[in-house]
Amino acid sequence: MAKKIYVGNLSYSTTEETLRNQFSQFGEVVSVAIIMDKMTNRSKGFGFVEMAEDGAAAEAISTLNQKEIDGRKVRVNEAEERKPRPRFNK
């Protein structure tokens, strides 16, 4: 089963290809997404990498956490499920 990984403290110049290259050293990368600000179309400084195997994901997390990528020490850990936001009726 695929494992989703959170990658934070990214440089604004980091690309999805850069992340794919970093994580593919550990195993098959299923998907990469850097989260972009809708208004400025600039990176929000974090993203997600999905890896095919749990073991490869665990190795990537332990090796890449606090590693410097594009001049920034990144934070890498298992992604947590997003909690639903409450909806307010107007």
N, C-alpha and C positions, 0 to 999 in steps of 0.2 A: 504494500500500500504506500502511496506517495506521502511524503512528509513535507509540510510547509514550514519554511524558515523565515524569520524576521531579520532584516538587516537594517540597522539604524546608524545614524551619524554619518551618512554618506555625503561626500563632496557633491556640490551642485553639478560638477563636471563628469561625475561617474555615469557611465552608460549601462544599459542592460547587457550589452555585449561584454563589457568589462566584468560584470558580476557573473555572467555565464561562464566566462573563461576561468575565473577564480574557483567557482564551485565545481566545474566539470572535472577538475583534477581528482575529485573524490568519488565520482560516479556520474550516472546519467542525470542530467538536469531536464526536468519536464517542462518547466516554465520559469520565466523571470519577469517581474514587473516592478518598475520604479514608479512610485506614486507621484503624480504631477498636480500642481495647483491649477485649478480650472481657470482662474482669473489671469494669472501671469504666465501660464504654461511653463513654469519652472519647477524643478524637482522640489518635493517637500523634504528631502533629505533622508527618506527611508524607502524600503521596498521589500519585496518578498521573492524568495526562490523556492521552487518546489522540486524536490528530488525524488527519484523513483524508489530508492531503497532506504529504509530506516537506518541501517548501519552506516551507509555512506553519508547520510544527513548528520548523524551524530558525530562522525569523524570531522566533517566540514565545520560543524558548530564549534567543536573543541579546538580545532586548529585555527580557524579564521577569526574567532572572537578576540577583539583587541588588536587585530593585525591592521597595519596601515594599508589602506587602499586609496590611491589618488590623494595622498597627503593627510588623510584623516584616519584615526583609529576607529574602526567600525565596531558596533555592538551586534553580535550575532547570537540568536537563541531561537528555540522552537516557537513558532507563532502560536498565539492563543486565539481561541475562537472569539470573534467579535460579538459583544453583547448587543442585543437589539436596543435601539434608542427609543425612548417613549415618544409617542406621537401626540401632538396637541392639536385639538380641533379649534379652528378660529371662528 
